[in-house]
Amino acid sequence: MPALTGPTQIFSTDIFSSSSTPTHALGAHGATKDGREFRYCLAGASALVVGDVIQSAAVVANHVNCAVTATAVGATSIAVTPGATAGAANLYSGGYAVISTTPGLGYAYSIDRHAAISSSTEFTLYLTADSPIQVALTTNSKLDLQINPYKNVIQTPATTLTGSVVGVAVYPITAAEYGWIQTKGPGAVLVAGTPGAGLACVVPASAAGAVIVDGAAAAYNHVCYLLQTGVDAKVKAAMINIS
């Protein structure tokens, strides 16, 4: 069974930095002495912008609903056939194999490693030792590949999200480097429009990386409550409340 751990204590000097090699596991939960909370991430192809709302990497459509071969209970590898899109070796390392069609429906297995993915070509997906197959898979089963939500993170797009909100940038983490993004507590967030103090704010907005006042629409993802009245295109104090 995967071990459960509490937050790592981090300091302001830690959150204002990035590095080319990881010092924590992706998604590691950190907290400062004043109670603010953070998650450890890997920036995608572009550097993060301070104050921007950050989302997980966009889903690869052809890596969802993948075919699998019969796989026994207790196995720690699965033969998977993706759709017509290639992928880098270990793109999904640290991510999840979600069984989306029965048999095995509903189980999510943590991924250890895999070779480079070729378009429409079967490859072997290796699971972590503590995440073996619980219900046997058959050729009727289907599998979704899900990248670790904190790997290759990007600015939230305007209008339509392509992943789940994971934090707010507190430092310009260099592209393809590791660092911390904030998930809870007092912070600063880019605003679109002029929401009032105390109002709930959400994404997507009319500007990439920004929040707008909650319009109570199902398509929105809650990010924060403003601590002061918003000013369009400005970063304002907010009580961040993501995860």
C-alpha positions in Angstrom: 0.0 0.0 0.0 1.4 3.5 -0.9 2.6 5.3 2.3 0.8 8.5 3.4 2.9 11.3 4.7 2.3 14.8 6.0 3.5 18.1 4.5 7.2 19.0 4.3 8.3 22.1 6.1 9.6 24.7 3.5 10.9 28.2 3.8 10.5 31.4 1.8 13.9 30.9 0.3 12.8 27.5 -1.0 9.7 28.8 -2.8 11.7 31.5 -4.6 13.9 29.1 -6.5 13.9 26.4 -9.2 16.4 23.7 -10.1 17.1 21.4 -13.0 17.1 18.3 -10.8 14.3 17.4 -8.3 14.8 17.6 -4.6 11.3 16.2 -3.8 8.7 13.9 -5.4 6.4 15.6 -7.9 3.2 16.6 -6.0 5.0 16.7 -2.6 3.0 18.8 -0.2 4.9 21.6 1.6 3.9 24.2 4.1 5.6 27.3 5.4 5.6 28.4 9.1 2.7 30.8 8.5 0.5 28.0 7.2 0.7 28.6 3.5 0.6 25.4 1.4 2.5 24.4 -1.7 3.0 21.5 -4.2 6.2 20.5 -5.9 6.0 20.6 -9.7 7.9 20.4 -13.0 7.3 23.3 -15.4 6.5 22.5 -18.9 8.0 24.0 -22.1 7.5 27.6 -20.9 8.7 29.3 -17.7 5.9 30.0 -15.2 4.8 33.5 -14.7 4.4 34.8 -11.1 0.8 35.3 -10.1 -0.6 33.1 -12.9 -2.9 30.2 -12.2 -1.3 26.9 -13.2 -2.9 23.7 -14.6 -1.8 20.2 -15.3 -0.5 19.3 -18.7 -3.1 18.9 -21.4 -4.4 15.4 -21.9 -3.2 13.5 -25.0 -6.5 12.4 -26.6 -4.9 9.3 -28.3 -3.6 8.1 -24.9 -7.1 7.7 -23.5 -9.2 4.6 -24.0 -6.2 2.5 -24.9 -6.4 -1.2 -25.7 -4.7 -3.7 -23.4 -3.9 -7.4 -23.4 -5.0 -9.9 -20.8 -3.3 -9.1 -17.5 -3.4 -11.3 -14.4 -4.0 -10.2 -10.8 -0.7 -9.2 -9.1 1.0 -8.2 -12.4 3.1 -5.1 -12.3 3.2 -4.5 -16.1 0.6 -4.1 -18.7 0.8 -4.3 -22.5 -0.9 -1.2 -23.8 -1.7 0.0 -27.4 -2.2 3.8 -27.7 -3.8 5.7 -30.5 -2.0 7.5 -33.3 0.2 9.8 -31.1 3.8 9.2 -30.0 5.1 10.1 -26.5 8.5 10.4 -24.9 10.0 7.7 -22.7 8.7 8.0 -19.1 6.2 10.7 -20.0 3.8 9.0 -17.6 6.4 8.0 -15.0 4.9 9.1 -11.7 1.5 9.3 -13.3 -1.5 6.8 -13.4 -3.0 4.1 -15.4 -6.8 4.4 -15.0 -8.9 1.5 -16.0 -11.9 3.1 -17.7 -13.8 0.1 -19.0 -14.6 -3.1 -17.2 -13.1 -5.6 -16.3 -11.1 -3.7 -13.7 -13.2 -0.6 -14.0 -12.3 2.2 -11.6 -8.8 1.1 -10.5 -6.0 3.7 -10.8 -2.4 2.2 -10.7 0.7 4.3 -10.2 3.2 4.1 -13.1 6.9 3.5 -12.6 8.4 3.7 -16.2 7.9 2.9 -19.9 9.9 3.2 -23.1 9.2 5.8 -25.8 5.7 5.5 -27.1 5.3 5.0 -30.8 2.1 5.8 -32.7 -0.5 3.0 -32.5 2.2 0.6 -31.3 1.9 -1.7 -28.3 4.4 -1.0 -25.5 4.9 -2.2 -21.9 3.8 0.0 -19.1 5.5 -0.9 -15.8 3.7 -0.2 -12.6 5.3 0.6 -9.2 5.9 -2.4 -7.0 3.2 -1.3 -4.5 0.5 -0.9 -7.2 -0.1 -4.4 -8.7 -3.2 -5.3 -10.7 -6.1 -5.9 -8.4 -8.7 -7.2 -10.9 -7.6 -9.2 -14.0 -7.8 -7.3 -17.2 -9.0 -8.7 -20.5 -9.0 -7.4 -24.1 -12.4 -5.8 -23.3 -10.7 -3.6 -20.7 -9.6 -0.1 -21.6 -6.9 2.1 -20.0 -6.4 5.9 -19.8 -2.9 7.2 -19.4 -2.8 10.1 -17.0 0.4 12.2 -16.6 1.3 13.2 -13.0 -0.8 16.4 -12.5 2.3 18.3 -11.3 4.5 17.3 -14.3 4.9 19.6 -17.3 2.5 22.1 -15.7 1.4 25.2 -17.8 -0.5 28.5 -17.5 -4.2 28.1 -17.6 -5.5 29.0 -21.0 -8.1 31.6 -21.6 -11.7 30.5 -22.1 -11.2 26.7 -21.9 -9.1 24.6 -19.5 -7.2 21.6 -20.9 -6.3 20.2 -17.5 -7.0 20.6 -13.8 -5.9 23.6 -11.8 -3.0 22.6 -9.6 -1.7 25.9 -8.1 -0.6 29.5 -8.5 3.0 30.4 -9.5 5.0 32.2 -6.8 8.3 32.2 -8.7 9.2 32.2 -12.4 10.2 28.5 -12.5 12.3 28.0 -15.6 11.0 25.8 -18.3 11.7 22.1 -17.6 12.8 22.9 -14.0 11.4 22.0 -10.6 9.9 24.3 -7.9 6.9 25.1 -5.7 3.5 26.4 -6.6 1.0 27.7 -4.0 -2.2 25.8 -3.3 -3.6 27.4 -0.1 -3.4 30.5 2.1 -2.7 34.2 1.5 -1.0 34.8 -1.9 -1.3 36.9 -5.1 -3.3 36.0 -8.2 -3.7 37.6 -11.6 -7.2 39.1 -12.0 -9.4 39.7 -15.0 -12.2 42.2 -14.5 -12.9 43.9 -11.1 -14.3 41.3 -8.7 -15.1 42.7 -5.2 -13.2 41.8 -2.0 -14.3 38.6 -0.5 -15.8 37.2 -3.7 -15.0 33.7 -5.0 -12.9 33.7 -8.2 -12.5 31.0 -10.8 -10.8 29.9 -14.1 -11.0 30.0 -17.0 -11.0 33.7 -17.5 -10.8 36.0 -20.6 -7.1 36.2 -20.0 -4.7 33.2 -19.7 -3.5 32.6 -16.2 -6.1 35.0 -14.6 -9.1 34.5 -12.4 -12.6 36.0 -12.8 -15.5 36.4 -10.4 -17.4 33.1 -10.0 -20.3 33.0 -12.4 -21.7 29.8 -10.9 -21.2 27.9 -14.2 -20.3 24.3 -14.1 -17.4 24.9 -16.5 -15.5 26.9 -13.9 -12.8 25.7 -11.5 -12.6 27.5 -8.1 -9.2 29.1 -7.3 -9.5 31.7 -4.5 -11.3 34.4 -2.6 -10.0 37.9 -3.2 -8.7 39.7 -0.1 -9.0 43.1 -1.9 -11.0 44.4 -4.8 -9.7 43.2 -8.1 -8.2 45.4 -10.8 -8.2 44.1 -14.4 -4.9 42.7 -15.6 -3.3 43.3 -12.1 -2.1 40.8 -9.5 -4.0 41.1 -6.3 -4.0 39.6 -2.8 -6.2 36.5 -2.5 -6.9 33.6 -0.2 -5.9 30.7 -2.4 -7.9 27.5 -1.9 -7.0 24.8 -4.4 -6.1 21.6 -2.7 
